[in-house]
Amino acid sequence: MFEFFSNPQSVLHLSSRVLGAGLALLVSGVYGAYLYDGHLPIVVLVSMHAMTIIGPTLLKIGYVMRLLAQHRLGKNLVGAVA
């Protein structure tokens, strides 16, 4: 597990997936909770509202992971050039 997170390239790929999942949850949550005009059961409606919270959270986590991975990749490249 630690080997996975010590490799910045694998963290960069994981961050892209987390960003995609967060965006999908946010868009589907907003559509289902606020834009859909049909009748939804209360469990589905609560889930859609929860997705509007979980989606941006995953976006933030994925973005921070991406920044850290790019920073570590940049350090490795600078060390290899010098």
Number of C-alpha atoms within 10 A of each C-alpha: 5 6 8 11 13 12 13 21 16 13 19 21 14 18 23 16 15 22 22 16 18 24 19 16 22 24 17 18 23 19 15 21 20 12 10 10 9 6 7 12 7 9 8 12 16 14 14 22 18 16 22 21 16 17 23 19 17 21 23 14 15 24 17 13 21 22 14 16 23 16 13 16 16 13 11 12 11 10 9 8 6 5
